[in-house]
Amino acid sequence: MGYFYLALAIIMEAVAMTALKSGAFSKLLPTLIMSTAYGISFYFMLLALKTIPMGVTYAIWAGVGIILIAIIGVVRYQEIPDLAALIGMGFIILGIVIIRVFSNTAIH
């Protein structure tokens, strides 16, 4: 169940970041969406932390969040990453796979 909560936390963080890019702190609706989504994100991360070690939780949250935000950036804002950025994101994905597949720390 912890990884389900972590997935929800990541999705809500992506919603919050998208609202931030859309004008949070300068427009009311994006500001409300951003603050609410971050609150929900941290709540689900708290639930994930009950069963997943803190370092693993944060590594997956940050890594998958980076990839998800990059995809949103491409689709919504036409922010196309260059080759170096894509290679770096590939390493992030590889790191998450290594943690999940090979690390005993990921199982709590």
N, C-alpha and C positions, 0 to 999 in steps of 0.2 A: 504494500500500500504506500510505502514511503516514496517509491519512484513515481507513482501516480501523482502524489502530492507535489513532488518536485517538478513534474511535467506541467502541472497547473501553475506553479510558481513561475516557471520559465515563460509560459504563454502570457501570463498577466504582466510580467516584466516587459515583454515585447510590446504589449498594448500600451503600457505606461511610456516606454521610450518613443513609440510612434506618436503618442499624444504630445510628448515633450517637443518633438520635432515639428509638430503641427501648430505650435504656438502657445504651449503652456507658459504661464506667467505673463502672457500678453493678451490672452483671450480666456474668458471664463470657462467655456465648455472643455477645451483641451486641458486646462488646469485641473478641473474637477475629475476628468477621466484619468489624468496622470496620477493624481494623489490617491484616488480610490484604487486604481490598478496596482500601484506600488504597495499600498496597505494590504490588499488581498494577496499579492505576491509574497510579501514577507510572512503573512499568516500561513500560507501553504508551505513556505520554506521552513517555518517553525515546526509544522507537523512532520515534514520530511526528516528534520533533524532528530526526531524521536527514534527513528530506526536506521538512519544512514549517518555515518560519521561526518563530522563537520567539514573536514577538508575535502572529502569526496563530494559532499553536497554542493559546496561552493564551486569546486572545479567543474562539475557538470553544469550547474546553474549558469556560471559565467561562460563556459565554452559553448554550450548549446545556445545560450542567449546571443552570443556574438554571431553565430551562424544564422540564427533566425532573424536577427536585426539586419544582417547583411542581405538576406533574401528579401525582406520587406523593403529595404533601401532600393534594391534593384527594381522590384515590382512597382512600388508606389512613387518613388522619387527619381527613378532612372539613374541611380548612383551605382555605376558599374565598377566593380573592383578590378584592379589590374592583376597581372600574373603573380606578382609578389604577394599581394593580399590573398589571392586564391590559394597559393602554396601555404602561406601562414595559416589560413583557416583549415586547410587539409591537415596540417600538423596538429591543430587543436582537436579536430575530429579523431585523428589517430591517438592522441593522448587520452581522450575519453574512452575510446575502444580498449586501449591498454588497461586503463583503470578497471573498467567493467569486466573484461575477460580474464585478465591475469592477476589482479590484485585481490588478496584476501581481505584487505581493508574495506573494500566496497560492500562486503557482506558483514552486517553487524548483528 
